[in-house]
Amino acid sequence: MENEIHNNKMTVINGSHFSALEGFYDEVSELFMKDEDWKVGTLDGFDDILYGFQGEIIWKKSEKSKQDLGFELTKVFYENKIKQGKPFNIEIIQQKLDDLIAGNGQTLFEILVEILESHKNITLILE
């Protein structure tokens, strides 16, 4: 069966394998989609591949990832979307960038953790 549900697995995301969002996407594509012919390339795509996964995800070197996917990288992430324009909603992204700069916004690391924690069948452990 192509899309079987992975029951009670344990998966390790290793923060020493990447230092940018693209590297994170490569890491999770490798872990969750070995047999697929496409890779994760967006936050929504990352959210989508978690449906059907059940079990523990251990994020090793999460402190490194917290730094790597922190303020600076998040700022550039939003600035690039604003530069690109369509299909992105510039007002919303500008607001997220303003919030980030003001100290109220989420970093990419925090967004990824929030996505993981939104899936009730996943237990996230930060190491």
Backbone torsions as a table, in degrees:
resi	resn	phi	psi	omega
1	MET	NA	129.8	-172.7
2	GLU	-64.4	-54.0	-174.5
3	ASN	-106.0	57.7	-179.5
4	GLU	-71.1	150.5	178.4
5	ILE	-80.0	131.3	179.3
6	HIS	-85.9	104.6	-176.4
7	ASN	-87.6	133.6	172.6
8	ASN	43.7	49.6	176.5
9	LYS	-90.8	166.6	172.0
10	MET	-123.1	124.6	-178.0
11	THR	-124.1	142.0	-179.4
12	VAL	-115.1	120.2	169.9
13	ILE	-93.1	123.9	-175.8
14	ASN	-106.7	109.3	-177.8
15	GLY	-62.3	-17.1	178.6
16	SER	-81.6	-5.8	179.3
17	HIS	-86.2	-9.7	-175.9
18	PHE	-153.8	159.8	176.7
19	SER	-138.1	7.7	178.1
20	ALA	-142.8	169.4	-177.2
21	LEU	-61.5	-40.8	-180.0
22	GLU	-60.4	-40.7	178.5
23	GLY	-65.3	-37.9	175.7
24	PHE	-61.3	-45.8	179.0
25	TYR	-60.1	-41.2	177.1
26	ASP	-61.1	-44.6	-179.1
27	GLU	-59.8	-50.2	-177.4
28	VAL	-72.3	-30.0	175.5
29	SER	-62.4	-44.3	178.8
30	GLU	-62.0	-41.1	-176.3
31	LEU	-74.7	-43.3	-170.2
32	PHE	-102.4	-15.0	-171.7
33	MET	-135.8	39.0	-177.4
34	LYS	-48.0	-41.6	-172.2
35	ASP	-94.7	4.5	-178.3
36	GLU	-91.3	158.8	179.4
37	ASP	-103.5	16.9	173.3
38	TRP	-132.3	162.3	-179.0
39	LYS	-121.0	156.2	174.1
40	VAL	-67.9	135.4	178.9
41	GLY	-140.0	3.7	-179.7
42	THR	-143.5	164.0	176.2
43	LEU	-62.9	-40.8	178.1
44	ASP	-63.7	-39.5	178.7
45	GLY	-63.2	-39.8	177.4
46	PHE	-62.5	-45.6	177.8
47	ASP	-57.6	-44.9	-176.8
48	ASP	-60.8	-40.8	-175.8
49	ILE	-71.8	-13.7	-178.6
50	LEU	-81.2	-17.8	177.0
51	TYR	-65.4	132.8	-179.6
52	GLY	92.8	-13.3	175.4
53	PHE	-88.4	135.7	178.5
54	GLN	-134.6	129.1	178.0
55	GLY	141.1	-155.0	-174.7
56	GLU	-104.3	137.1	171.0
57	ILE	-119.6	119.8	178.1
58	ILE	-103.0	121.4	178.5
59	TRP	-99.3	96.8	178.5
60	LYS	-76.9	150.0	-177.7
61	LYS	56.4	38.9	-177.2
62	SER	-67.0	-28.2	176.9
63	GLU	-64.3	-39.7	176.6
64	LYS	-62.4	-45.6	179.4
65	SER	-62.8	-37.4	179.5
66	LYS	-60.7	-38.9	176.7
67	GLN	-71.9	-50.3	-176.2
68	ASP	-59.2	-43.4	-175.7
69	LEU	-101.2	34.8	-175.2
70	GLY	-93.2	-149.5	-172.0
71	PHE	-53.7	-54.2	-173.7
72	GLU	-59.3	-49.2	-177.6
73	LEU	-66.1	-37.1	179.8
74	THR	-66.1	-40.7	178.7
75	LYS	-59.9	-47.2	179.1
76	VAL	-64.0	-40.0	178.0
77	PHE	-55.1	-49.7	179.7
78	TYR	-69.8	-41.4	-179.8
79	GLU	-60.7	-39.4	178.8
80	ASN	-65.5	-38.5	177.4
81	LYS	-65.0	-40.6	179.3
82	ILE	-65.1	-42.3	177.3
83	LYS	-60.3	-41.9	-177.1
84	GLN	-68.9	-35.9	-179.1
85	GLY	75.2	-129.5	-178.1
86	LYS	-55.6	143.1	6.2
87	PRO	-86.2	9.5	-175.0
88	PHE	-78.5	146.1	176.1
89	ASN	-84.1	102.8	-172.3
90	ILE	-60.3	-40.3	-178.2
91	GLU	-61.2	-46.4	-179.0
92	ILE	-63.6	-43.9	-178.0
93	ILE	-68.7	-38.3	176.9
94	GLN	-61.9	-39.9	178.9
95	GLN	-63.3	-42.7	178.6
96	LYS	-63.8	-39.7	178.2
97	LEU	-65.4	-45.2	178.6
98	ASP	-60.4	-43.6	178.6
99	ASP	-60.8	-44.0	-179.8
100	LEU	-59.6	-48.7	-178.0
101	ILE	-64.0	-34.9	179.3
102	ALA	-76.4	-6.5	178.6
103	GLY	90.4	8.6	-178.7
104	ASN	-108.1	-9.9	-173.8
105	GLY	-88.7	165.2	178.5
106	GLN	-88.5	142.8	171.4
107	THR	-81.9	167.9	177.1
108	LEU	-58.1	-39.9	178.3
109	PHE	-58.6	-46.8	-179.3
110	GLU	-64.9	-36.7	177.8
111	ILE	-65.0	-45.0	179.9
112	LEU	-63.1	-42.0	178.1
113	VAL	-63.2	-42.7	179.3
114	GLU	-61.7	-41.1	177.7
115	ILE	-60.9	-47.4	179.8
116	LEU	-60.6	-43.9	-176.7
117	GLU	-72.2	-17.6	179.9
118	SER	-75.1	-14.1	179.5
119	HIS	-93.6	111.2	-172.8
120	LYS	-65.9	-22.1	-178.2
121	ASN	-87.3	3.8	-177.7
122	ILE	-114.8	133.2	170.9
123	THR	-105.5	118.1	-179.5
124	LEU	-97.5	129.5	176.5
125	ILE	-122.3	119.4	178.2
126	LEU	-93.6	123.5	-179.9
127	GLU	-118.4	NA	NA
